[in-house]
Amino acid sequence: MTFEPILLLSMWAAGLAFVAGVVAWWGIVGRGYLWLTGATAAVIGLAAAFDSTPGIIAVVLTLAAAAAADRRVASTVLFTAGGLAFLWIAAGLDGWIAAIAGSAALGGITGEMLLGHWFLIDPTLPRWALRRLDVAGGLGVVAEIIIAGVRGTLRPPTDLFGFAYLALAATSVLLAVGVWYSLREKGYEGVMAATGLSYLATLTVLAVAFLGRAPVEELLGIT
């Protein structure tokens, strides 16, 4: 199969835009989080803007949503529209089901990691928001594994890249579980631990999304 880097970036941007829209609707944080998450999604999806008109629309909508952070409904609608535009690009390259799974995995984990930093500013923020994003990311990773198995791209552990994929996928799930249980700790240290684990999970989930789609041997010149 042919791998397009825009696919990975579009899924990631879509996931972050959706997370920003959900958090905007929850109304649990100030505009700073929405500015950061929206800008991050726009920068990650910038490659799509250079490649297609839907990419330009997605970036513009996401930036407009961040600019409208003080208006809950407008920001939610614009973030959702931007996420759908990014998802449309990803679905065109990888199909809707796979694109949704990748967006949930990448967006849920990264969005949870970013939101965790806001507890440094306001430790009274509700932890249920972090848990929900963590669950979304974890379920996205599980869906990624299932889709790879159904497609036949899930290689056996005896294959080097197959082992790497399974190890990274298992690590991502375990990190998501670790985030969940860290958030059960009553002290702020639990949130700090969860945020740190999310850093690691962001990296492993990116690798899972890549290895599950890219012809690694071809890209590395291995025959």
C-alpha positions, -999 to +999 in steps of 0.1 A: +000+000+000+011+036-005+015+056+026+009+094+026+023+114+056-007+137+052-029+107+064-012+106+097-011+143+102-048+147+091-059+120+116-040+137+144-053+171+136-088+158+133-086+141+167-072+173+184-099+195+168-126+171+180-112+171+215-110+208+215-147+210+205-157+185+232-138+204+259-152+237+247-187+222+251-179+210+286-169+245+295-144+233+322-114+254+312-106+289+300-097+300+265-060+292+269-065+255+265-086+260+234-061+284+219-033+259+225-051+229+213-066+246+183-033+261+172-016+227+176-042+210+155-039+237+128-001+234+127-002+196+126-027+198+098-009+225+079+005+200+054-030+192+043-036+229+036-007+229+012-021+198-005-059+204-009-087+229-006-104+208+022-071+211+041-073+249+038-109+249+050-099+226+079-071+249+091-092+280+087-121+265+106-098+253+134-081+287+138-115+304+138-127+280+165-097+289+187-104+326+181-140+321+192-129+304+224-149+328+245-182+317+228-189+282+238-214+272+211-195+289+182-162+274+193-177+239+196-194+240+162-163+254+145-139+229+161-162+201+151-164+214+115-126+216+114-123+181+127-147+168+101-128+185+073-095+170+085-113+136+089-126+139+054-090+141+041-079+111+062-109+090+052-102+097+015-068+081+020-076+053+045-114+048+047-138+062+073-135+035+099-097+035+100-096+073+099-120+076+129-100+050+149-067+068+142-082+102+151-096+088+184-063+073+194-042+103+185-066+130+196-077+113+228-042+107+242-027+140+230-057+161+241-056+144+275-019+152+279-025+189+270-055+191+294-034+176+322-012+206+321-041+229+329-043+213+364-010+232+371-031+263+368-063+251+383-061+219+404-098+220+409-106+210+373-127+178+371-108+146+366-136+130+347-127+150+317-092+135+317-106+100+322-130+104+292-103+115+269-080+087+281-108+061+274-113+076+240-076+073+232-074+038+246-104+025+227-089+041+195-057+021+199-077-011+204-097-003+173-064+003+154-052-032+163-085-048+153-086-030+120-050-040+113-060-076+120-091-075+097-071-059+069-043-085+072-017-059+079-011-071+114+021-091+110+031-120+133+054-113+163+082-133+146+085-105+121+106-076+134+081-049+125+052-071+135+068-075+170+075-037+171+039-030+163+024-053+188+049-042+215+040-005+209+003-012+207+004-032+240+025-004+256+000+022+244-029+003+260-010-002+292-001+035+294-038+044+289-046+020+318-018+036+338-033+070+332-067+058+344-054+044+377-031+074+383-062+097+381-077+077+410-050+090+433-065+118+454-034+140+454-022+162+426+007+138+421-018+115+404-026+141+377+011+147+373+018+110+368-011+107+343+002+137+323+037+122+322+023+088+311+003+106+284+036+121+270+049+085+265+016+073+251+015+101+225+048+088+211+038+051+211+004+058+196+020+078+168+042+048+161+012+024+161-007+046+137+024+047+114+034+010+115-001-001+110-004+017+077+031+022+062+051-003+041+081+001+064+104-021+045+098-001+013+104+032+031+136+020+046+148+004+014+148-031+028+141-059+003 
